[in-house]
Amino acid sequence: MQRKALDDPSTCRSLMIQCPNCAKSVPDWSKECQFCQADVKGVARPRKSDFQRGTQIEKAAWIRPALYVAAGYSILGGLQNIGSGTPMLGGKPSPGTPTALFVGTGLVMMAVGCLSALVGVGLLTKVEIARRAAIPVSGLRILTSGLILVGSLLAGGVSSSGTIFNILDIVTAGLLVYLVRETD
């Protein structure tokens, strides 16, 4: 039985079966061959679970290695966030910045860093709960890096390394969401 992905307006995506009479590919929902009008009701149908989200059965070869690289970056980025947030707990804020906001920012950075590092380790060790947590944690990474980036731009304290790190963190978190969905 031949399997291919095919756009089908009624089911959004469908699999193909092979006509026993003319050997042409026919959508699995067909009752007769569109080419030779042979009855195809008795042909075994592929299970919908045999392919994911109605896309290709085989994934691109670069998806898995890229997932592992993004998971490794998630660990390193998480450790960097923990390292950046730790001094904020006992440090003094710049003039005009409330201490509670300064300490709160450090706590948020550390919490997101811990979650990010744990998800990265879980993805590398193929723990299923890490796959489910990767998308919301990546959303938190995008949100916190975006807020830090905007806050530093508004405060005028922009460093090129900090800006590059935040942009890279946003891009990597978005890529991680894509890669996790592609490897479901």
N, C-alpha and C positions, 0 to 999 in steps of 0.2 A: 504494500500500500504506500503510495507516494504522499508525502506531507509537505505542504507549502502554506505560507501565509497569504491571504487574499482579502482585499477589502470587500466587505459585504454590507450593504446599507441596513439590512435587518438585524444583524448581530454585531455590527461594527467590524469584526474580523471573523474569518472562518478558515477552516482547514480544507485541504483538497483530498479527494479520493480519486481512484483510477477507475475509469469505465471498463468493465470486463469485456465489452464488445470491441471498442475501437482503441482502448488504452490511452485515451486523452484524459487530462485532468479536469475534474468536475467538482464544484463546491460540495462540501459534505452535506449540506442541507437540501440538495437537489433530489428529486424523486426519479428524474429521467435525465439521460445524457443530453446535453444541449447540442451535441454534434451529430449523434446518430439516433437519438430518441430511444435508446435502449433503456430498459427498466434497471435502475441502480438502487432500488429500495433494499435489496438483499446484501449489498456490499457493506462490509464491516466499516463502521465509522470510527475515526480516531477520537480519543477522549480529549476534551477541552483542556484538561490538566496536563496534557502532554507538551503543551507549549505555554509560555508565560506571557500574559498580557496581550496575547494575539500577535506577538512579534516573532522575529526569527527564532528558530529552535537553537541555533548555534550563536553564541555571543562572540563579539570581536575578541581577538587574542589579547589585546592590550588592556581590557577591562580589569581582569584580576590583578595583574601587576600594578596597575594604576591605583586600585583600591588599597593595596598594601602600602604603597608609597604615601597615599593620602592618610591612611591610618597611622603610619609612622610620623607624619607631620602633625597629626592631631595630638599624638603623645608629646612631641617636642613643644608644640604651641601651648599645650596645657601646662607643661612644666614651666614654660616661660611666663605664663599668666600667674602661676602660683608664686614664682620668684618675684614678679613685679608687684603683686598684691601684698606680699608679706611685709615689706618695709612700710607700707601705708598704714598698717595696724598700729604701729607705735611711733610713726613719724609725725612731723609737724606739717600741716598744710601750708600752702602759699598764702600770703596775706589776702584776705577777702573771701577765702574758701572756708565754709563751715567745717569744723572737725568731724561732725557726724557724717557729712557727705563724703569727706576724704576717706574715713574709715570704712564707710559703707561701700564705696567704690572698690576698696581693697578686698573686702569680703566677697563681693560679687565676682571680682576677677579671680580670686582663689577658688570659689565654688565652681565657676564655669571651667576653670583650668583643671580642677580635679575630675569633673565629669568628662571633659574632653580627653584627658589622658586615659581614664578608665575605658571609655568607648574605643579609643585607639587600640589599647591592649586587647580588649574583647574582640575587635575585628581581626586583629592579627592571630589570635588564638581560636577564632571561629566560634565564639560564644553567641548563641542566637539572641539573647536579650540585648547584647551590644548592637546587633543589627537593627533591632526595633528602637533602641534608644538613640541611634546615630542621627536620625533625621531631626528630632526635637533638639538634641544637644547641638547639632550643627546650626540650627536656627538661633539658638542662644549665642553661639559663637559669632554668627553674622550680626546679630543685634548688638552685642557688647562691643565688638570691634568697630562696628559702625558708629555707635555712640561715643566711644573713646576717640575715634577719628574726628568726628564732628566737634566734640568737646575741645579737643586740642587745637583744632582749626579756629574755633571761636575764641579760645583763651589766648591764642597767639603763641603758644608754647609748642610749636610744631618742630619735631626733629625728623630728619629724612629717614633715619633707621626705624623710628616708631611708626611713621606713616607707611613705609614700605611693608613693615611687619603686619600692620592692621589691614592693609589692602590684600596682602598675600593670605592672611587668615580668612578674610571674607571669600576670596576666590577659592581657596582650598576647601572651606566648609561647604560652599555651593557644589564644588566638584564631588565631594564626598557624598552628598545627597544623591547626585546623579548616579554615581558608581554603586551605591547601595541599592538603589532602585533597579539598576541594570542587572545586578547579580542576585536579585530575589529568586 
